[in-house]
Amino acid sequence: MTNQPKTKGLIAAVFTPFDLQGRLALQKIDEYAAFLIDNGLQGVFVAGTTGESLSLRTEERKELAEAWARSANGRLRVIVHVGHNCLDEAQELAEHAQTVGADAVSAMPPCFFRPESLEDLLGWCAAIAGAAPELPFYFYYIPSMTGGSVSVPEFIRRARERIPHFAGVKFTHEDLAEYRSAVGADETLDILFGRDELLLSGLQAGARGAVGSTYNFAAPLYQTLMEAYRQGDQTLAEQLQQEACRMIDLCRDSGGHILAAFKAVMEWVGIDCGPARPPLRNLSAQQKTHLIQTLARNLPAVRWCRSKRKPAVLP
């Protein structure tokens, strides 16, 4: 297949919107998609870690992929994560993503019975990718969640032979030397950087595109960081990366799970994605208020994403 152009800019690892009873709230996605477009995002990564994918039923994941493809309507690149501990389910999700008009699929390795060799992993990914032969396939490398590590540069070299429509890697790991090697392993591929708190280091290691959770609500911060880096203003780029790390630390220390804290920030900026699903711990109303007030007090210079409908205000 023809090589896909490399991603330039930010892709939001989108949250899955739920109502207060924890059911899918797909009616929110039209507004969510418009919000991301208005704030300069290039695409969405659907039903990944941020999207609580493994807490969703297969049918829910299909509904979510279909809703995002419909709402994006060509204005955002839609990459659907189809990874699953069951190969048949992953293939079903990949085939469905192709049917509903997604732009690409991605899969992390299974996290219970794990591939014991690189060959096993390649076979697993090839079987999933083969269910959506018309779509680019991204390997989703996130060893902190799957518990399995692999030589990504070697995976890339061999995946090129095994998966005709192999497009690249979503690299969510702290090993910057390996990331640099992955970028250099095949310059035609799209090696997306997946650690928001290390974006500047990722850019220095060769990243052009990135996927992250906090790009949903703080894209202007990271867009300014990327522009400062391109212009050679290292001082400003480092300052902005430190601000991003501070923001993430405050969310991590909020009293709930960090994804629940991120969802609280989304509500603040005008896109209510509801609670997180168990076993993730949600914030109490008091914790939400404290988090938002702390963010506003400690990060006064951060330019947050804004909803046209509901500008963020302090609670």
C-alpha positions in Angstrom: 0.0 0.0 0.0 1.1 3.6 -0.5 2.9 5.0 2.5 0.8 7.2 4.6 2.0 10.8 5.2 3.6 11.3 8.6 1.5 12.9 11.3 2.4 16.5 12.0 0.9 17.9 15.2 -1.3 16.5 18.0 -3.7 13.7 18.1 -6.1 13.5 21.1 -6.3 10.2 22.9 -10.0 10.8 23.4 -12.0 10.0 26.5 -15.1 7.8 26.3 -18.1 9.9 27.3 -20.4 8.3 29.9 -23.6 9.5 31.6 -23.8 9.5 35.4 -24.9 5.8 35.3 -21.8 4.8 33.4 -23.5 4.2 30.1 -22.2 5.4 26.8 -23.2 9.0 26.0 -22.6 9.0 22.3 -24.7 12.2 21.8 -21.8 14.2 23.2 -19.3 13.2 20.5 -20.5 15.7 17.9 -19.7 18.6 20.2 -16.5 16.9 21.4 -15.3 16.5 17.8 -16.1 20.1 16.9 -14.2 21.2 20.1 -11.1 19.4 19.1 -11.2 20.7 15.5 -11.7 24.3 16.8 -8.6 23.9 19.0 -6.3 22.6 16.2 -6.1 18.9 16.9 -5.2 16.8 13.9 -6.9 13.6 14.8 -8.3 11.3 17.5 -7.1 8.0 18.9 -10.4 6.2 19.9 -10.8 3.6 22.7 -7.2 3.5 23.8 -6.0 3.6 27.4 -7.5 7.1 27.8 -10.7 5.8 26.3 -10.9 3.0 28.9 -11.1 0.4 26.1 -10.8 -2.7 28.1 -13.6 -1.6 30.4 -15.9 -1.5 27.4 -18.0 -4.3 25.8 -17.1 -5.1 22.2 -20.5 -3.7 21.0 -19.8 -0.5 22.9 -16.4 -0.1 21.2 -18.1 -0.6 17.8 -20.7 2.1 18.7 -17.9 4.4 19.8 -15.9 3.9 16.6 -18.9 4.5 14.5 -19.8 7.7 16.3 -16.3 9.2 16.0 -16.0 8.3 12.3 -19.4 10.0 11.7 -18.7 13.1 13.8 -15.2 13.6 12.5 -16.5 13.4 8.9 -13.1 13.8 7.4 -12.1 16.8 9.5 -10.1 14.7 12.0 -8.1 11.6 11.4 -9.7 8.7 13.2 -7.4 5.9 14.5 -9.4 3.2 16.3 -7.7 1.1 18.9 -8.9 -2.5 18.4 -6.6 -4.4 20.8 -8.2 -7.1 22.9 -7.1 -10.1 24.9 -9.2 -12.2 22.5 -8.0 -12.3 18.9 -11.4 -13.0 17.4 -12.8 -9.9 19.2 -9.8 -7.7 18.0 -10.3 -8.9 14.4 -14.0 -8.2 14.7 -13.3 -4.6 15.9 -10.7 -4.1 13.1 -13.1 -5.2 10.4 -15.9 -3.0 11.9 -13.5 0.0 12.0 -12.8 -0.4 8.3 -16.5 -0.7 7.6 -17.6 2.5 9.4 -14.9 4.6 7.8 -12.1 4.9 10.3 -8.8 6.1 8.8 -6.5 3.6 10.6 -6.5 0.9 13.3 -4.1 0.2 16.1 -3.6 -2.6 18.6 -1.7 -3.1 21.8 -0.6 -6.7 22.6 -2.7 -8.8 24.9 -2.0 -8.2 28.6 -3.0 -11.5 30.2 -1.6 -14.4 28.1 1.2 -12.4 26.5 3.2 -13.2 23.4 6.3 -15.1 24.4 8.4 -14.0 21.4 8.7 -11.3 18.8 7.5 -13.8 16.3 4.4 -14.5 18.4 3.7 -10.8 18.6 4.1 -10.3 14.9 1.7 -13.1 14.2 -0.8 -11.6 16.5 -0.6 -8.1 15.0 -0.6 -9.5 11.4 -3.8 -11.4 12.2 -5.5 -8.3 13.5 -4.3 -6.0 10.7 -5.4 -8.6 8.1 -9.0 -8.1 9.3 -8.9 -4.5 8.0 -6.6 -4.8 4.9 -7.6 -1.4 3.5 -6.5 0.5 6.6 -3.1 1.5 7.9 -2.1 -0.5 11.0 -0.3 1.0 14.0 1.4 -1.1 16.7 0.4 0.3 20.1 3.5 0.0 22.3 2.6 0.6 26.0 4.6 -1.8 28.2 3.5 0.0 31.4 0.0 -1.3 30.8 0.5 -4.6 28.8 3.5 -5.8 30.9 5.4 -6.9 27.9 8.4 -5.2 26.3 9.9 -5.7 22.9 12.6 -4.2 20.7 10.5 -1.7 18.8 13.1 -1.1 16.1 13.3 -4.9 15.4 9.5 -5.1 15.5 9.4 -2.4 12.8 11.9 -4.1 10.6 10.1 -7.4 10.7 6.5 -5.9 10.6 7.3 -4.3 7.3 7.7 -7.8 5.9 4.7 -9.3 7.6 2.1 -6.5 7.4 1.7 -4.9 4.0 -0.2 -1.9 5.4 2.0 -1.4 8.5 2.0 2.4 9.1 3.9 2.9 12.3 3.9 2.8 16.0 2.1 4.6 18.8 5.1 4.7 21.2 4.0 5.2 24.8 7.2 4.5 26.8 9.9 6.5 28.5 12.9 4.9 26.6 13.9 7.8 24.5 16.9 6.1 23.1 14.7 3.3 21.8 12.2 5.9 20.4 15.1 7.5 18.5 16.1 4.1 17.1 12.5 3.4 16.2 12.3 6.7 14.2 15.5 5.8 12.4 14.5 2.2 11.7 12.3 3.1 8.8 12.0 6.8 7.9 8.8 6.2 5.8 6.8 5.2 8.9 4.8 7.3 11.3 6.3 6.8 14.8 3.8 8.7 17.1 5.1 9.8 20.5 2.8 9.0 23.4 4.1 10.6 26.6 2.7 14.1 27.1 5.1 14.8 30.0 8.1 14.1 27.7 6.9 15.7 24.5 9.9 18.0 24.2 12.3 15.1 24.6 10.3 13.2 22.0 10.6 16.1 19.5 14.4 16.1 20.1 14.4 12.4 19.4 12.7 12.9 16.1 8.9 13.0 16.7 6.7 15.0 14.4 3.4 13.8 15.7 2.1 12.9 19.1 -0.8 11.2 20.7 -1.9 12.2 24.3 -4.6 12.5 26.9 -3.9 16.1 28.0 -4.0 17.3 24.4 -7.7 17.1 24.8 -7.8 20.1 27.1 -4.4 21.8 26.9 -3.5 21.6 23.2 -2.6 25.3 23.0 0.2 24.7 25.6 1.7 21.9 23.6 1.2 23.6 20.2 3.1 26.6 21.5 5.8 24.2 22.9 6.2 22.6 19.5 6.4 25.9 17.7 9.0 27.2 20.2 11.1 24.0 19.5 10.8 24.5 15.7 11.9 28.2 16.1 14.9 27.2 18.3 13.6 28.8 21.5 14.8 26.1 23.8 14.2 28.2 26.9 10.5 28.7 26.2 10.0 25.1 25.1 11.5 23.8 28.4 9.4 26.2 30.4 6.2 25.0 28.7 7.2 21.3 29.2 7.7 22.0 32.9 4.2 23.7 33.0 2.7 20.5 31.3 4.4 18.3 33.9 3.1 20.4 36.7 -0.4 20.2 35.3 -0.2 16.4 35.0 1.3 16.1 38.6 -1.6 18.1 40.0 -4.1 15.8 38.3 -2.3 12.8 39.5 -2.4 14.1 43.1 -6.1 15.0 42.9 -7.4 12.2 45.1 -8.9 10.1 42.3 -7.5 8.2 39.4 -5.6 10.4 36.9 -8.0 9.6 34.1 -10.9 10.7 36.3 -9.1 13.9 37.1 -8.5 14.5 33.4 -12.2 14.0 32.8 -12.9 16.6 35.5 -10.7 19.1 33.6 -12.6 18.3 30.4 -15.8 19.3 32.2 -14.2 22.5 33.3 -13.2 23.5 29.8 -16.7 22.8 28.5 -16.9 19.1 27.4 -18.4 16.9 30.0 -17.3 13.3 29.4 -18.8 12.1 32.6 -17.2 9.8 35.2 -14.7 7.0 34.7 -15.8 3.4 34.9 -14.8 1.1 37.8 -12.3 0.2 39.0 -11.0 3.7 38.4 -11.8 6.0 41.3 -13.7 9.2 40.5 -13.2 12.5 42.3 -15.7 13.8 44.8 -17.3 17.2 44.1 -15.0 18.7 46.6 -11.9 17.1 45.0 -13.0 18.4 41.6 -13.4 21.9 42.9 -10.0 21.8 44.6 -8.3 20.4 41.5 -9.7 23.2 39.2 -8.9 25.9 41.7 -5.4 24.5 42.1 -4.8 24.3 38.4 -6.0 27.9 37.9 -3.9 29.2 40.8 -0.7 27.3 39.9 -0.9 27.5 36.1 -2.2 31.0 35.3 -0.3 31.3 32.1 -1.5 28.0 30.6 -3.8 28.5 27.6 -6.5 25.8 27.9 -8.7 24.5 25.1 -12.1 26.3 25.2 -15.6 25.3 24.2 -17.5 28.0 22.3 -20.6 26.9 24.1 -19.2 27.0 27.7 -16.0 28.9 28.5 -14.2 27.6 31.5 -14.8 29.4 34.8 -13.7 28.6 38.3 -16.2 26.7 40.4 
